[in-house]
Every structure is written in C-alpha cells, then in structure tokens.
C-alpha cells in the first residue's frame, strides 16, 4: 500500500521484489509520466517521489499455482476494504475483469 502526503492511499500487487516495483512508481513520478491515477495525483499535487510512503500489507507465495488470480483477488479485497478506488488512488477495476 502506498500513501501520499495528503493521506490518500493506493493498493497494488506485484510478483517482483517490492523494492523494484516501488522504484518504478517513483521513476514514473520523477519523469512525470501520469499513466495511472497514482502518478497523476503525485504530479498534479506537486508531491515528490521521495514523499511516497509504502508498506506491505499482505504476502502470497509466488510459487503457488494460480498466483495471478490469487493476487488479483486479494488486491481487490484490500481496495474494497480500504476504499481506495472511491476515496483513494486506485482505478476502479470491475471484479469480473480478471476472468474475461
């Protein structure tokens, strides 16, 4: 989960090292590539990449079969639980999108 200086949150998922994924988020902010709601907010609000705070809220073993589906479901549960698509920085993703 990423928190911006305003207190808005973003929930994401990755199979890679968290440090690498966070570095990519910081790079898009520094380069001002507003491809996601998260980076657009940081750029529009004049937040810096150094102000990005993050914490791992759940881990899933990546060796498990169907890990992509498991990660997607867990991410969406956290997005719903924390309200980060309504009052946060996640894009609204329909639950059925993964299964189409």
N, C-alpha and C positions, 0 to 999 in steps of 0.2 A: 504494500500500500504506500502510495506517495502522498505527502501532504505539502501543500504550497503555503507560503507565508500568510495568506488570507485565511487559512484553515480549511480550505476545500480539499477533498480527498479524491484519489484515483486508485482503483484496484486493477491490477494487471496480473498476467501469468506468463511464465516462461519455462522452458525446459533447459535453458542455458544457465550459466552462473549468474546469479543476481547482480553481481558487481559489473558484469559485461552489459546486461540489459539496462541497468541504471545509467551506465556510461553512455549508452546510445540515446537515452532520453535527454541527458544533459547536453549531448552533442547537437541534437535537433533544436534545443532551446538556444544554445550558443550561436548556431548557424541560422537561427530564425526561420526554420522550416516548419511552418504551422500546419502539419498534416493531420494532427489529432486535436481533439478538444483540450487535452492536457497541455500540449506545447503552445497552442493558440492562446490559451489563458495566460501562461507564463510570459509570452511575448507581449500580448496586449496589456498586461498588468505591470510590465516592466520589472518582473521578477527575474533574478539571475539564476543560472543553473546551480550555483553554489548554495542557493536558498532552498533547493529541493531536498526534502527530508523523506526518508523511506524506512520501512520496517517490513520484515517477512511476517505474514500473519498465518500462513499455513504451508506445510510442505507435503509433497506427494512423491513417492519413489518413482523415478522416471523409468525404471526397468519394468514397471507393471504393464501388462497388456492393456491396450485401450487408454493409455495415459492422456492422449489429446482430449478425448471425450471427458475423462475424469477431471482434468484441469479446467476445461471449459465450464463444466457443471459447477465446480467449486468456485471458480471466479464469479459466475453469475449469481450464486448464492450469497457471496460476500458483497457484490454490487447491490443486490436487493436488500440485504441485511443492513448495510451501511447507508443506503440511499444515495449512492454516488452517481447514479445516472440522472436523478432528479435534482438533488442538491449537492452535486459534486462535479467531477471532471470526466466521468465515463460517458462514452457514447451509448445511446440506448440500443441494445442488441436484443432482438427477439429471441426468446428461448428456443424456438424451433430451428433457428438458422443453422446450427451445427449439424442437424440431422437431415438437411435437404440434400 
